[in-house]
Amino acid sequence: MAFKFVPILAILATALVYTEAGGHAHSFQHFHGPVKGDDQEVTWKDKHGHHHHDYVAHPHYEFAYGVEDHHTGDYHGQKEHRDGEGVVGEYTLKEPGGNVRTVKYHADKHGFHAHVHNSNGNDHSGGGHGGHDH
């Protein structure tokens, strides 16, 4: 049985949660995707000679989520957008020592590239697939 993806649009409302200590937490999430346009069937044979069928379509999505909890100190989030082979995104994380790390990244046919920014001033750039970001 083949599984066929269809575009989904789901936007979830912001939620506020109040703690007994009087602080509050804030979280959000958003998703739109996962594909656009017509799909096409693909067929292949595995190494044992068995035939397989599936469907592919142009990947196209965006998502975002985040948490900010003043009671626990938890602060993190991510957002990403993909259109075909290109992916662009960033994520943020508050570390236990108070540093806020933000990683901005993109990936394409040349590999994965990331730029790391730390609120304490230690910035690093790096990349996957044998390279680094310029």
Secondary structure, 3 states (H helix, E strand, C coil): CCCCCCCEEEEEEEEEEECCCCCEEEEEEEEEECEEEEEEEEEEECCCCCEEEEEEEEEEEEEEEEEEECCCCCEEEEEEEEECCEEEEEEEEECCCCCEEEEEEEEECCEEEEEEEECCCCCEEEECCCCCCC
